[in-house]
Amino acid sequence: MAVKIRLARGGAKKRPYYRVVVADSRSPRDGKYIEKVGTHNPLLPKDHEDRIKLDVERIQHWLGLGAKPSDRVARFLDAAGLMKREARNNPNKAKPGTKALERIEEKKEKETAAVEAVAQAAEEAKVAAEAQAEEEKKEDTAVETPAEEASPEDAAVEEAPVEVPAAETVKEEAVKEETPAAEVAAEKEKKEEGDK
């Protein structure tokens, strides 16, 4: 019969409380045990004296009979000075698994595809802007035809004198426009005098 010193969980949901027990290695975790040799309350602060309580004499007795502590109990016993626990090293523990590696690769592929799409869109926008600039440049050169290339009819139109109305005609037109307004004002004054 292989005897283990291990933790048996008790307490309520999300409020764990452990008993340090000596039990047959084949029995269930929270099942039948041979002897209770301590307690562990993980909800208390690490420096609290009641966090871990061990019955040192009984633990030494069981260790002398060949009981093997679990890793967690071995940590407690090492802290209490009852036994020396060798530090474990698992370099593969921190490495991601195969599915995690696949997800990372997919994420990288999506990021590179997005970067390429943005670069391609920027390049297309640049080409379109250059084409539009070329079109505008062509339109500007077409609108601005040099005087040498202009047809004789265009030159005749440009050289024709523009008739400017004389100053007297402008004054006469202004007086004509003011006359109705002046007449209306005079009629209002007459009506007001008549009402008084």
FIMARBA-8862 format. One line per field, with one value per residue (C-alpha): residue number from 1; z, y, x. Coordinates in Angstrom, 1 decimal, always signed. Layout:
num	c(NUM/...)
c3	c(Z/...)
c2	c(Y/...)
c1	c(X/...)
This chain:
num	c(1/2/3/4/5/6/7/8/9/10/11/12/13/14/15/16/17/18/19/20/21/22/23/24/25/26/27/28/29/30/31/32/33/34/35/36/37/38/39/40/41/42/43/44/45/46/47/48/49/50/51/52/53/54/55/56/57/58/59/60/61/62/63/64/65/66/67/68/69/70/71/72/73/74/75/76/77/78/79/80/81/82/83/84/85/86/87/88/89/90/91/92/93/94/95/96/97/98/99/100/101/102/103/104/105/106/107/108/109/110/111/112/113/114/115/116/117/118/119/120/121/122/123/124/125/126/127/128/129/130/131/132/133/134/135/136/137/138/139/140/141/142/143/144/145/146/147/148/149/150/151/152/153/154/155/156/157/158/159/160/161/162/163/164/165/166/167/168/169/170/171/172/173/174/175/176/177/178/179/180/181/182/183/184/185/186/187/188/189/190/191/192/193/194/195/196)
c3	c(+0.0/-1.1/+1.4/+0.4/+2.4/+0.4/+0.5/+0.7/-0.3/+1.9/+2.4/+0.3/-3.4/-4.1/-0.5/-0.4/+2.8/+2.8/+5.2/+5.1/+5.3/+5.1/+2.7/+0.5/-3.0/-4.5/-2.6/-4.0/-3.2/-0.8/+0.2/+3.1/+4.7/+7.4/+9.5/+9.4/+10.0/+9.3/+7.6/+4.9/+4.4/+1.1/+1.8/+4.6/+3.9/+3.3/+6.4/+8.7/+11.2/+10.7/+6.9/+7.3/+10.4/+10.5/+13.2/+12.9/+15.0/+13.1/+9.7/+10.7/+11.8/+8.5/+6.5/+8.5/+7.5/+3.8/+3.0/-0.1/+0.1/-2.9/-4.6/-2.7/+0.7/-0.1/-0.5/+2.9/+4.5/+2.9/+4.3/+7.8/+7.6/+7.7/+4.4/+1.4/-1.8/-5.1/-7.4/-10.5/-14.0/-16.9/-19.7/-22.0/-19.7/-20.9/-24.6/-26.4/-27.7/-31.3/-31.5/-30.0/-32.5/-35.3/-34.0/-33.8/-37.4/-38.7/-36.9/-38.5/-41.9/-41.4/-40.3/-43.3/-45.6/-44.1/-44.4/-48.1/-48.8/-47.3/-49.3/-52.5/-51.8/-51.2/-54.4/-56.4/-54.9/-55.8/-59.4/-59.6/-58.3/-60.8/-63.7/-62.5/-62.3/-65.9/-67.1/-65.4/-66.9/-70.4/-69.9/-68.7/-71.8/-74.1/-72.6/-72.7/-76.5/-77.4/-79.3/-82.3/-82.8/-82.4/-85.5/-87.3/-86.3/-82.6/-83.1/-84.7/-81.8/-79.3/-81.1/-81.6/-79.5/-76.6/-76.6/-73.3/-72.6/-72.1/-68.7/-69.6/-70.6/-67.3/-65.4/-67.4/-66.7/-63.0/-62.9/-64.6/-62.0/-59.1/-60.4/-59.4/-55.9/-55.6/-56.8/-54.4/-51.5/-52.5/-52.7/-49.2/-47.9/-49.5/-47.9/-44.5/-44.7/-45.8/-42.9/-40.4)
c2	c(+0.0/+3.4/+6.1/+9.8/+13.0/+15.3/+17.9/+17.1/+19.9/+21.1/+24.4/+26.0/+26.9/+29.5/+29.4/+26.6/+25.1/+22.2/+19.4/+18.0/+14.2/+10.9/+8.7/+5.6/+6.8/+4.9/+6.6/+9.7/+13.2/+14.1/+10.5/+8.3/+9.1/+7.5/+10.6/+14.4/+16.0/+19.7/+22.4/+25.0/+28.0/+29.8/+32.7/+34.0/+36.3/+34.6/+35.9/+34.9/+32.2/+30.2/+29.9/+26.6/+24.5/+21.2/+18.5/+18.2/+15.0/+13.0/+14.2/+13.1/+9.7/+9.1/+10.3/+7.8/+5.1/+5.9/+8.3/+10.4/+14.1/+15.6/+18.6/+21.2/+19.5/+19.2/+23.0/+23.4/+20.9/+22.6/+25.9/+24.3/+22.8/+19.2/+18.1/+19.5/+19.9/+19.9/+22.8/+21.6/+23.0/+22.6/+24.7/+23.5/+24.7/+28.3/+27.4/+27.7/+24.5/+23.6/+25.2/+28.4/+28.4/+28.0/+30.9/+33.1/+32.2/+33.0/+36.3/+37.2/+36.2/+38.4/+41.4/+41.0/+40.8/+43.9/+45.8/+44.7/+45.8/+49.2/+49.6/+48.6/+51.0/+53.8/+52.9/+53.0/+56.3/+57.7/+56.5/+57.9/+61.3/+61.4/+60.6/+63.3/+65.8/+64.9/+65.4/+68.8/+69.7/+68.8/+70.7/+73.8/+73.7/+73.2/+76.2/+78.5/+78.6/+80.9/+84.1/+82.9/+79.9/+81.8/+82.1/+85.4/+85.6/+85.3/+88.1/+90.3/+89.8/+90.6/+93.8/+95.2/+98.4/+98.2/+101.0/+102.9/+105.0/+108.6/+110.2/+112.2/+109.2/+107.5/+110.6/+110.8/+107.1/+107.6/+110.6/+108.6/+105.8/+108.4/+110.2/+107.7/+107.4/+111.2/+111.4/+108.7/+110.6/+113.9/+112.3/+110.9/+114.3/+115.8/+113.1/+113.7/+117.4/+116.8/+114.5/+117.1)
c1	c(+0.0/+1.4/+0.8/+0.7/+0.6/-1.6/-4.4/-8.1/-10.4/-13.2/-15.0/-17.7/-17.9/-15.2/-14.2/-11.6/-10.2/-7.8/-6.9/-3.4/-4.0/-2.2/-4.1/-3.8/-2.7/-5.6/-8.3/-10.2/-8.9/-11.7/-12.5/-11.4/-8.0/-5.9/-5.0/-5.4/-2.0/-2.7/-4.8/-4.3/-6.5/-5.5/-7.9/-5.7/-2.7/+0.6/+2.2/-0.8/+0.1/-3.1/-2.7/-0.8/-1.0/+1.1/+1.3/+5.1/+5.5/+2.9/+4.3/+7.8/+6.4/+4.7/+7.7/+9.8/+7.3/+7.8/+4.9/+5.5/+4.3/+2.5/+4.3/+2.2/+2.6/+6.4/+6.5/+4.8/+7.2/+10.2/+9.0/+8.6/+12.1/+10.9/+12.4/+14.3/+12.4/+14.2/+13.3/+11.5/+12.2/+9.8/+11.1/+8.2/+5.5/+5.5/+5.6/+2.3/+0.6/+0.0/-3.5/-2.1/+0.7/-1.8/-3.9/-0.7/+0.2/-3.4/-3.3/+0.1/-1.2/-4.3/-2.1/+0.2/-2.8/-4.3/-1.0/-0.7/-4.3/-3.7/-0.4/-2.2/-5.1/-2.6/-0.8/-4.0/-5.0/-1.6/-1.9/-5.4/-4.3/-1.4/-3.8/-6.2/-3.4/-2.3/-5.9/-6.2/-2.8/-4.1/-7.3/-5.4/-3.1/-6.2/-8.0/-5.0/-4.3/-1.5/-2.3/-0.2/-2.4/-5.7/-7.9/-8.3/-12.0/-11.0/-8.5/-11.2/-13.5/-10.8/-9.8/-13.3/-13.8/-16.2/-18.8/-18.8/-21.9/-21.2/-21.4/-24.5/-26.5/-25.7/-26.9/-30.1/-30.9/-30.2/-32.6/-35.3/-35.0/-35.1/-38.2/-40.9/-39.4/-39.5/-43.1/-44.2/-42.6/-44.3/-47.7/-47.3/-46.4/-49.5/-51.7/-50.3/-50.8/-54.4/-55.1/-53.9)
